Amino acid sequence: MSMVQTILALTWFFLPAGVANMAAAISRYLPILDYPLDGNKKFYGQPIFGSHKTYRGLFFGLLAAIIFVYIQRWLAPSLAEYNIVDYQHSDIWLFGLMMGLGVMLGDLARSFIKRRFGLPPGQPWFPWDQLDWIIGAIIFTYWYQPLPWGMILIAVILAVVVHPLVNYLSYLAKIQNHKF
């Protein structure tokens, strides 16, 4: 597989993770499930995650990942050269759930650590803002679809490069408050 094909295959593989990450952020405009995951509790005087990490974001992030994996299954035959997963013979529901859980829990872990450092929600924290979701997705899907270390490295590099671009476009579209 050429480098371009590898990049496209990894992009296709992790697209449900990126969609889950965006869906959680975009869901803030919906008036349901707006309850903090940490129940506004504190850990050594700091919020555990922060009031902005809600059941709504968790729900819609997971739902988006699952739905997008089903879309991938539907499109897989026409994109066979980029399929890392055998979408036709895999438990797509489980794969989408694990991809979404990895993204959401990676994001929660980063928020937990940011609160320990006293960083406010939404403040950029390079490179962790770019890495939390992809590392979570890699960890949670590795048992299901292990990737070679070289592909993992490429995926991490892509996340660091592409994530700020997506954030900037989200900022221009007024979905996000910060450019990066």
C-alpha positions as CSV (number, residue, x, y, z in Angstrom):
1,M,0.0,0.0,0.0
2,S,1.4,3.4,-1.0
3,M,1.7,6.2,1.6
4,V,-1.2,8.0,-0.1
5,Q,-3.4,4.9,0.1
6,T,-2.3,4.4,3.7
7,I,-3.3,7.9,4.6
8,L,-6.7,7.5,2.9
9,A,-7.3,4.2,4.5
10,L,-6.5,5.6,8.0
11,T,-8.7,8.6,7.3
12,W,-11.5,6.3,6.3
13,F,-10.9,4.0,9.3
14,F,-10.9,6.9,11.9
15,L,-13.6,9.0,10.2
16,P,-16.3,7.7,12.7
17,A,-14.0,8.9,15.5
18,G,-13.7,12.4,14.0
19,V,-17.5,12.5,13.4
20,A,-18.1,11.4,17.0
21,N,-15.8,14.2,18.3
22,M,-17.6,16.8,16.2
23,A,-21.0,15.5,17.1
24,A,-20.3,15.8,20.8
25,A,-19.3,19.5,20.3
26,I,-22.1,20.4,17.9
27,S,-24.7,18.8,20.2
28,R,-24.4,21.6,22.7
29,Y,-27.0,23.4,20.6
30,L,-29.6,20.8,21.5
31,P,-31.8,21.4,24.6
32,I,-31.7,17.8,25.9
33,L,-29.5,15.8,28.2
34,D,-27.6,18.9,29.3
35,Y,-26.4,17.4,32.6
36,P,-22.7,17.3,33.5
37,L,-21.2,13.8,33.5
38,D,-19.4,14.6,36.8
39,G,-22.5,15.9,38.5
40,N,-20.7,19.1,39.2
41,K,-18.6,17.3,41.8
42,K,-15.0,18.4,42.6
43,F,-11.8,16.5,43.0
44,Y,-9.2,18.2,45.2
45,G,-11.1,21.5,44.7
46,Q,-11.3,21.4,40.9
47,P,-14.2,20.1,38.7
48,I,-13.7,16.5,37.7
49,F,-14.3,17.2,34.0
50,G,-16.2,20.4,34.0
51,S,-19.9,21.3,33.4
52,H,-19.3,21.4,29.6
53,K,-18.8,17.6,29.5
54,T,-22.4,16.4,29.4
55,Y,-24.5,13.3,28.9
56,R,-25.7,15.0,25.7
57,G,-22.2,15.1,24.2
58,L,-21.6,11.5,25.3
59,F,-24.8,10.3,23.8
60,F,-24.6,12.1,20.5
61,G,-20.9,11.3,20.1
62,L,-21.5,7.6,20.6
63,L,-24.6,7.7,18.3
64,A,-22.7,9.5,15.6
65,A,-19.8,7.0,15.6
66,I,-22.2,4.1,15.4
67,I,-24.3,5.6,12.6
68,F,-21.2,6.6,10.6
69,V,-19.8,3.0,10.8
70,Y,-23.1,1.8,9.4
71,I,-22.6,4.3,6.6
72,Q,-19.1,3.0,6.1
73,R,-20.6,-0.6,5.8
74,W,-22.9,0.7,3.1
75,L,-20.1,2.4,1.2
76,A,-17.4,-0.2,1.8
77,P,-17.9,-2.2,-1.4
78,S,-17.1,0.9,-3.5
79,L,-14.2,1.9,-1.3
80,A,-12.7,-1.6,-0.9
81,E,-9.1,-0.6,-1.4
82,Y,-9.3,1.7,1.7
83,N,-11.1,-0.7,4.0
84,I,-9.0,-1.7,7.0
85,V,-12.0,-3.3,8.6
86,D,-14.1,-6.0,6.9
87,Y,-17.3,-4.0,7.2
88,Q,-19.5,-6.8,5.7
89,H,-18.5,-9.5,8.2
90,S,-17.8,-7.5,11.4
91,D,-20.0,-6.5,14.3
92,I,-20.5,-3.0,13.1
93,W,-22.5,-1.9,16.1
94,L,-19.8,-3.0,18.5
95,F,-17.0,-1.4,16.3
96,G,-18.9,1.9,16.2
97,L,-19.6,1.8,19.9
98,M,-15.9,1.1,20.7
99,M,-14.7,3.8,18.3
100,G,-17.1,6.3,19.9
101,L,-16.3,5.3,23.5
102,G,-12.6,5.6,22.7
103,V,-13.1,9.2,21.5
104,M,-15.4,10.2,24.4
105,L,-13.2,8.7,27.1
106,G,-10.1,10.1,25.6
107,D,-11.7,13.5,25.6
108,L,-12.8,13.0,29.3
109,A,-9.3,11.9,30.3
110,R,-7.8,15.1,28.7
111,S,-10.5,17.3,30.5
112,F,-9.7,15.6,33.8
113,I,-6.0,16.3,33.4
114,K,-6.6,19.9,32.2
115,R,-8.7,20.6,35.3
116,R,-5.8,19.2,37.5
117,F,-3.5,21.8,35.8
118,G,-6.1,24.5,36.4
119,L,-6.7,25.1,32.7
120,P,-10.2,26.4,32.0
121,P,-12.6,24.5,29.6
122,G,-12.1,25.5,26.0
123,Q,-8.5,26.8,26.5
124,P,-6.3,25.3,23.7
125,W,-3.8,22.7,25.0
126,F,-1.5,21.6,22.2
127,P,-0.9,18.8,21.3
128,W,-3.3,17.1,23.7
129,D,-6.4,18.6,22.2
130,Q,-5.4,16.9,18.9
131,L,-4.3,13.6,20.4
132,D,-7.0,12.7,23.0
133,W,-9.6,11.4,20.6
134,I,-7.3,9.5,18.3
135,I,-5.4,7.8,21.1
136,G,-8.7,6.9,22.7
137,A,-10.0,5.5,19.4
138,I,-6.8,3.5,18.9
139,I,-6.9,2.0,22.3
140,F,-10.6,1.1,22.3
141,T,-10.5,-0.4,18.7
142,Y,-7.1,-2.1,19.0
143,W,-8.5,-5.4,20.4
144,Y,-11.1,-5.4,17.5
145,Q,-8.9,-4.2,14.7
146,P,-5.2,-4.0,15.6
147,L,-3.2,-1.6,13.5
148,P,0.5,-1.9,12.8
149,W,2.7,0.5,14.8
150,G,3.6,2.4,11.6
151,M,0.0,3.0,10.8
152,I,-0.7,4.2,14.4
153,L,2.2,6.6,14.1
154,I,0.8,8.0,10.8
155,A,-2.7,8.3,12.4
156,V,-1.3,10.3,15.3
157,I,0.7,12.6,13.0
158,L,-2.4,13.1,10.9
159,A,-4.5,13.9,13.9
160,V,-2.0,16.6,15.0
161,V,-2.0,18.1,11.5
162,V,-5.7,17.8,10.5
163,H,-7.4,18.5,13.9
164,P,-6.3,22.2,14.0
165,L,-7.5,22.6,10.4
166,V,-10.9,21.2,11.3
167,N,-11.1,23.3,14.4
168,Y,-10.3,26.4,12.4
169,L,-13.1,25.6,9.9
170,S,-15.4,25.0,12.8
171,Y,-14.5,28.4,14.2
172,L,-15.2,30.0,10.9
173,A,-18.6,28.3,10.8
174,K,-19.3,29.6,14.4
175,I,-19.5,26.0,15.8
176,Q,-16.5,26.5,18.0
177,N,-15.3,29.6,20.0
178,H,-11.6,29.1,19.6
179,K,-9.6,29.0,16.3
180,F,-7.4,26.1,17.5
